Amino acid sequence: MVSHHDFQKTPKSLPAITRQLLRAGGGIAKVAAQCHSISDSVRICNLARDRRDIVAIPMGEIGLAGRVLSLRAGSALAYAAMEQSTAPGQLSLDAMEHL
């Protein structure tokens, strides 16, 4: 898995970033980015639509719902905290299971 993280914003060039990651040799591309709007979260989730080689991670409080909905959109996996959150907007395992 190769990944791109942007802790400041959701980049405009998400599809290009994804293509670059996959060309770099990763079988799976993970894109995690800070969301400042629901639109940002939707854009990240849409990366995974009809794909099994993309992990889409909306970050931040606004990206919280997108972390769960990205699985529904097709993201290969989602992250949850066992104890303490390791990223902005990350849900606990308990919360993820119940949502």
C-alpha positions in Angstrom: 0.0 0.0 0.0 1.3 3.5 -0.9 -0.3 6.5 0.6 -0.8 10.2 0.4 -1.8 12.3 3.5 -2.7 16.0 3.5 -3.3 17.2 7.0 -4.2 20.8 5.8 -6.7 20.4 3.0 -8.3 18.1 0.4 -6.2 18.5 -2.8 -8.0 19.4 -6.0 -6.1 16.7 -7.9 -7.3 13.6 -6.1 -7.6 11.4 -9.2 -4.1 12.4 -10.4 -2.7 11.7 -6.9 -4.4 8.2 -6.9 -3.0 7.4 -10.3 0.5 8.5 -9.3 0.3 6.3 -6.1 -0.8 3.2 -8.1 2.0 3.8 -10.7 4.5 3.9 -7.9 4.0 0.2 -7.4 1.4 -0.1 -4.7 -1.3 -2.6 -5.2 -3.5 -0.3 -3.1 -3.5 3.5 -3.0 -4.5 5.2 0.3 -5.6 8.8 0.2 -6.2 10.6 3.5 -7.0 14.3 3.5 -8.4 17.0 5.8 -12.0 17.9 5.0 -13.3 21.5 5.3 -16.7 20.7 3.8 -19.0 17.8 3.2 -18.1 18.3 -0.5 -14.5 17.5 0.4 -15.5 14.3 2.1 -17.7 13.2 -0.8 -14.8 13.8 -3.2 -12.5 11.6 -1.2 -15.2 8.9 -0.9 -15.9 9.0 -4.6 -12.2 8.0 -5.3 -13.1 4.5 -4.1 -16.4 4.1 -6.1 -16.4 0.8 -8.0 -12.7 0.2 -7.0 -11.1 -2.3 -4.6 -7.6 -0.8 -4.9 -8.4 2.5 -3.1 -8.5 3.3 0.6 -10.4 6.6 1.0 -10.0 8.4 4.3 -11.7 11.7 4.9 -10.1 13.4 7.9 -11.3 15.9 10.5 -14.6 16.4 12.2 -16.3 17.1 8.9 -14.9 13.9 7.5 -16.2 11.8 10.3 -19.3 10.5 8.5 -17.2 9.9 5.4 -15.0 7.5 7.3 -17.9 5.2 7.7 -19.5 5.9 4.3 -16.3 5.4 2.4 -16.7 1.7 3.0 -20.1 1.9 1.4 -18.6 3.8 -1.5 -16.1 0.9 -2.1 -13.1 1.8 0.0 -10.9 -1.3 0.5 -10.8 -0.7 4.3 -11.4 1.8 7.1 -9.4 2.7 10.1 -10.7 2.7 13.7 -8.9 3.3 17.0 -8.6 0.5 19.4 -8.0 2.9 22.3 -6.8 6.4 21.5 -7.4 8.1 18.1 -4.3 8.5 15.9 -5.7 10.8 13.3 -8.2 13.7 13.2 -11.8 12.5 13.1 -10.9 8.8 13.7 -13.6 6.8 15.3 -13.2 4.3 18.0 -13.6 0.6 17.1 -16.8 0.5 19.2 -18.3 3.6 17.4 -17.4 2.2 14.0 -19.0 -1.2 14.8 -22.2 0.5 16.0 -22.5 2.9 13.1 
